[in-house]
Amino acid sequence: MLTDMDIYLFDLYGYLVIKNAVTRDHIAQMNAIIDEIMPLADGEWYGHVHARGENQSTELQQIYEAGEPFERLIDHPAWFDKLKYFIGGEGTFDQLHGPLFIDESFAIVRESGGATQLHSGGHEGVMRTQYRFRQGRFQCGQINILLPLSDIGPGDGGTMVIPGSHKSNFPHPYLAEHRKNGAGPVYPESLEQAVEVYTQAGDALLFVDSIAHGSAHRTNPGQRRVVINRYGPSWGNFRRGYQPSDDLLQRLTPQQRQIVQPHPLIPYDPAKQKKTEA
Ligand SMILES: O=C(O)CCC(=O)C(=O)O
């Protein structure tokens, strides 16, 4: 249930923690599936889950393909109404093609030493991920549900946010200076204004993607695992369910093709299936 306090805090800070969103049993089911999938090398497939690996982290893309416990997250009652409210569209486009689409569904399996650099912030003005409240309605471009698959405390590499930065008009001065000098990434723990979100397994973090965020370095041994589903308004997908034909796509110029199908589809490759023992 969405409360007035949820609305107030989301507007003020750009994120909410949903306590006890998912049961520990459900978390254990997802961990068991990830235990089966991992290790998965960069570019390898496990069923229809695709690995992308970098910097002590493996992303398991299309994690909603990994089984019913992940499918259940798609419209989980702990966050579905909140997503609909913050993305908006009630009585408008939702009548045509529903309120939401999932922009990206993935898990991150991170080893000790891994982190996510600070990125986003309202000053960037990115429409796709924007925070927007107009005429008494939320119209956010991208809301993320980040679900840690274990308790997250000091040293675990928790998600870090700069509260309120979804509305900021200026970059963090340290970040701006750092970028101007062409220096490498900035990690959120180097900024006094960034707070690390500690959670118990089963709590979910809901945040608008335009908030400045990243994650702290994991210094504890063992893995940090999270599932992230990014949601946007359903108009961000095709208005009707048509897909361009292969024949058409082949005839088009590269520029035309990109307009008709901005994302080239990532072909599932059975030859890159993880080899399992018979
Ligand atoms: O893994 C994290 O805690 C941060 C995730 C993140 O940066 C993102 O969702 O864009």
The ligand as an SDF file (V2000), in Angstrom:
LIG
                    3D

 10  9  0  0  0  0  0  0  0  0999 V2000
   24.5500   -2.0720   -7.5620 O   0  0  0  0  0  0  0  0  0  0  0  0
   24.2150   -1.0340   -6.9900 C   0  0  0  0  0  0  0  0  0  0  0  0
   24.0920   -0.9570   -5.7710 O   0  0  0  0  0  0  0  0  0  0  0  0
   23.9710    0.2110   -7.8020 C   0  0  0  0  0  0  0  0  0  0  0  0
   23.1410   -0.0730   -8.9960 C   0  0  0  0  0  0  0  0  0  0  0  0
   23.2120    0.9920  -10.0080 C   0  0  0  0  0  0  0  0  0  0  0  0
   24.1490    1.7350  -10.0750 O   0  0  0  0  0  0  0  0  0  0  0  0
   22.1100    1.1740  -10.9540 C   0  0  0  0  0  0  0  0  0  0  0  0
   21.0730    0.5590  -10.7870 O   0  0  0  0  0  0  0  0  0  0  0  0
   22.2800    1.9780  -11.8880 O   0  0  0  0  0  0  0  0  0  0  0  0
  1  2  2  0
  2  3  1  0
  2  4  1  0
  4  5  1  0
  5  6  1  0
  6  7  2  0
  6  8  1  0
  8  9  2  0
  8 10  1  0
M  END
$$$$
